[in-house]
């Protein structure tokens, strides 16, 4: 695996995704619907369930091919955001598959690094995570600026950059696909899930993790409702008035 090319591709990929997500966050905030603003902030914590169930699919597809499919799907799914109605609920729910695709690709990447670059795992994973952080920071800075210039601009650039990153990543990953990857024959999805759930030492930690993830997500989502319900002191001493949101 040509790691320098893949690091560049992943930096661009995170830049493109960050442009789209930052513009999406602004659009949700502009609707002024407190619950959906809070729920959008918590949505990333709710990807654990799909990750557990879809990780065996990644294994069956082959890590490199699954990663390319996930990256291509994410790039194409940002484009319809140009045409969706600007309703908070619709925007937030549409963003959920994008978050799942992003996190599932991280699972595939970590598996690839362990299998192909185990001897230099710390160095290569460090470079990869640094590339993600740089792309994310640049995208978060540019996204709002582009959104002010034109609301469609971040989504167009996001799609273009993500597809460019996919084009760069494909030869970097598949160039050595036929070379000694030494992967075991993937087992069926149902069997893999049964084996995961049947692991007795893992079961309590899995349940605790799911519980706290769900609790944190719900608490974050409900903060927006509290913002609307709790009163604010008015300019006249001793009077209370509802907290304005819009």
Secondary structure, DSSP 8 states (H G I E B T S, - for coil): --HHHHHHHHHHHHHHHHHHHHHHHHHHHHHT-HHHHHHHHHGGGGGHHHHHHHHHHHHHH-HHHHHHHHHHHHHHHTGGGGTS---HHHHHHHHHHHHHHHHHHHHHHHHHHHHH-GGGHHHHHHHHHHHHHHHHHHHHHHHHHHHHH-TTHHHHHHHHHHHHHHHHHHHHHHTTSSS---------HHHHHHHHHT-HHHHHHHHHHHHHHHHHHHHHHHHHHHHHHSEEE-SSTT-EEE----
